């Protein structure tokens, strides 16, 4: 059972679900305490967010079909579809304060170099890198969106725990 979700661009969630992305680069949302991301949880549902224009400009061209797939899977208005969860690999959360080191990870994510540079430079230089294993739930669940889930924040505490039993790893 799992009641924590991680808000991320829908296209990144799709890339993680397809095994096309293996890590998450995170800086922090303006609604987070001090505007700083904290890697508080090592297991979480992938909570897809839909900001089409921002996502389209933020991913490399070869991954644009993933954006189309993410939009096609979009849950009905007022709900969010949770179908995959991630587990952070042991000792796999690091704060990277070297832009060159982060740029060298390009083969493990779908973001453009420009997007990586913007995230890295936001407020203070650096970005968290989470190396994750992703699992497909036995069945997806549409969860009613709540005002508590809104805003530019990473972590969402779901109103109920959702079953993870029977999940299969994404290759």
N, C-alpha and C positions, 0 to 999 in steps of 0.2 A: 504494500500500500504506500502511496506517495501523495503528499498534499502540497508540494512546493513546485512552482513553475518558473521558468526562466523566459522572459520576454526577449524575442529576437526577431529580426526581419523574417518574414515568411519564406523568402527565397533561400535564406541561410538555413532555416529549419528544413526545407526541402533538400538542400545539398547535404546536410547532415544525415537526413533520412535515407538518401540514395547512396551514401558512402562516398560522395564526391568531396566532402569536407571532413576533416578529422579534428579540427580545433576551433575554438571560439576566441576571438579577440574582443576584449571588453574594456571600456574606459569608465563609464558611469553615466547615469541619467541625471538630468537636472532635478528630478524629484527625490533622488537618493540623498541620504544624510550627507551633507557637505558636498554633494554632487560627485561623490567618489564611490566607485564600485567596490564591494567587499565580497570575496569568494566565500560566502558563509555556508554554502551547501555543496555536497559532493554528489547528490542525486537530485534530478529535477526533470519535470515534464518540459518539453519544448513548446512554448507558447508563441505561435506565429502572429506577427503584427503585419499589417498591410498598409504600407505607404509606397504605392507603386512607383511614382516618379523617382523618389529618393533611392529606392532599391534598384531600379533600372540603371540609374547613373552610377551606382555604387558597386556594381558587379562587372566582372570581365565579360566581354561580348560572347565568348563561347559558352557562357552559362545562362544566357538569356532564356533558353527553353525551360530552365528550371523555374523562372519567374512565371511563365505561362502555366506550368504545372501547379505551382503554388496558388495562383489565382483560381485555377479550375477546382482545386480542393477546398477553397474557402468555405467556411461554415456560413449558414444563414445569418443575416444581420442579428445582432444581439447575442451571438454565441461565438465561442471559440472552439475549434476542434483540436483535441489533444490525442495524438496517435503515436508519438515517439517520446522516449525519455532518454536522458543522458546520464552517464556515470563518469565522474572525473577519475581518470586513472591515478593510481597511487603516486604521490609526489609529482603531480603533473599540473600544478597551478604555479605560475611564476609571474612576477612582475618584470617585464622587459623594459629596461631603460636605454636600450640601444636600438635606434631606428634601423640600422643595418641588420641587426639580428632578427628583427620582426619582418623586415622586407625579405629576408632569406627564407621565410616560411611560406612563400607564395604558392608552392605546390601543394599546400595542405588546406587552402581555403579558396573562396571564389571572389574575394573583394579586389577591387582595382587598387593599384599602387596609390593613387590619389586618395582613396577612401582610407587606406591604412595610414597614410601620412597625416590625414586630418584627425583621425582618431588618436594617433600617437601624440600629436601636438596640442590637442585640446586641453586647455588650462595649464597643466604641467606635463612635461614630456614623460612618456611611458604608457604602457598598456598591459593589461593582464592577458595572459595566454593560458587557456584551459584546454588541455589535451583530454578528449572525451571518447568514450565508447558509447555508441547509440544503439538503442533497442526499439523494435517495433512492438507495440502493445498487441495483445491477442485481439483486441477490438478497440477502435477509436471511440472517444467519448466527446459529445458536444456539451460544453459547459456554458451555462448562462453567464454572460459578462456582468460584472458588478462594478459599481463606482469605485470599490476598493481595489479593483484590478487596473484602473485607468491611470494614465500619467506616464511620464518618462522615468520609469524605474525598471530595474532588472527583475527583482524577485516578487513573485505573487504567491501569497498564502491562500490556497484554494479553500473554499468553505467545507469541502469534504475530501477525504483521501480516496484516491482512485487505484484500482487494482493493477499491479504490475505482473502478477503471476501469468505464466504462459508466454511471456514476451520472448522474442527471438532477436539475436544480435544482427545488426546491419553489417553486411560484409564490406 
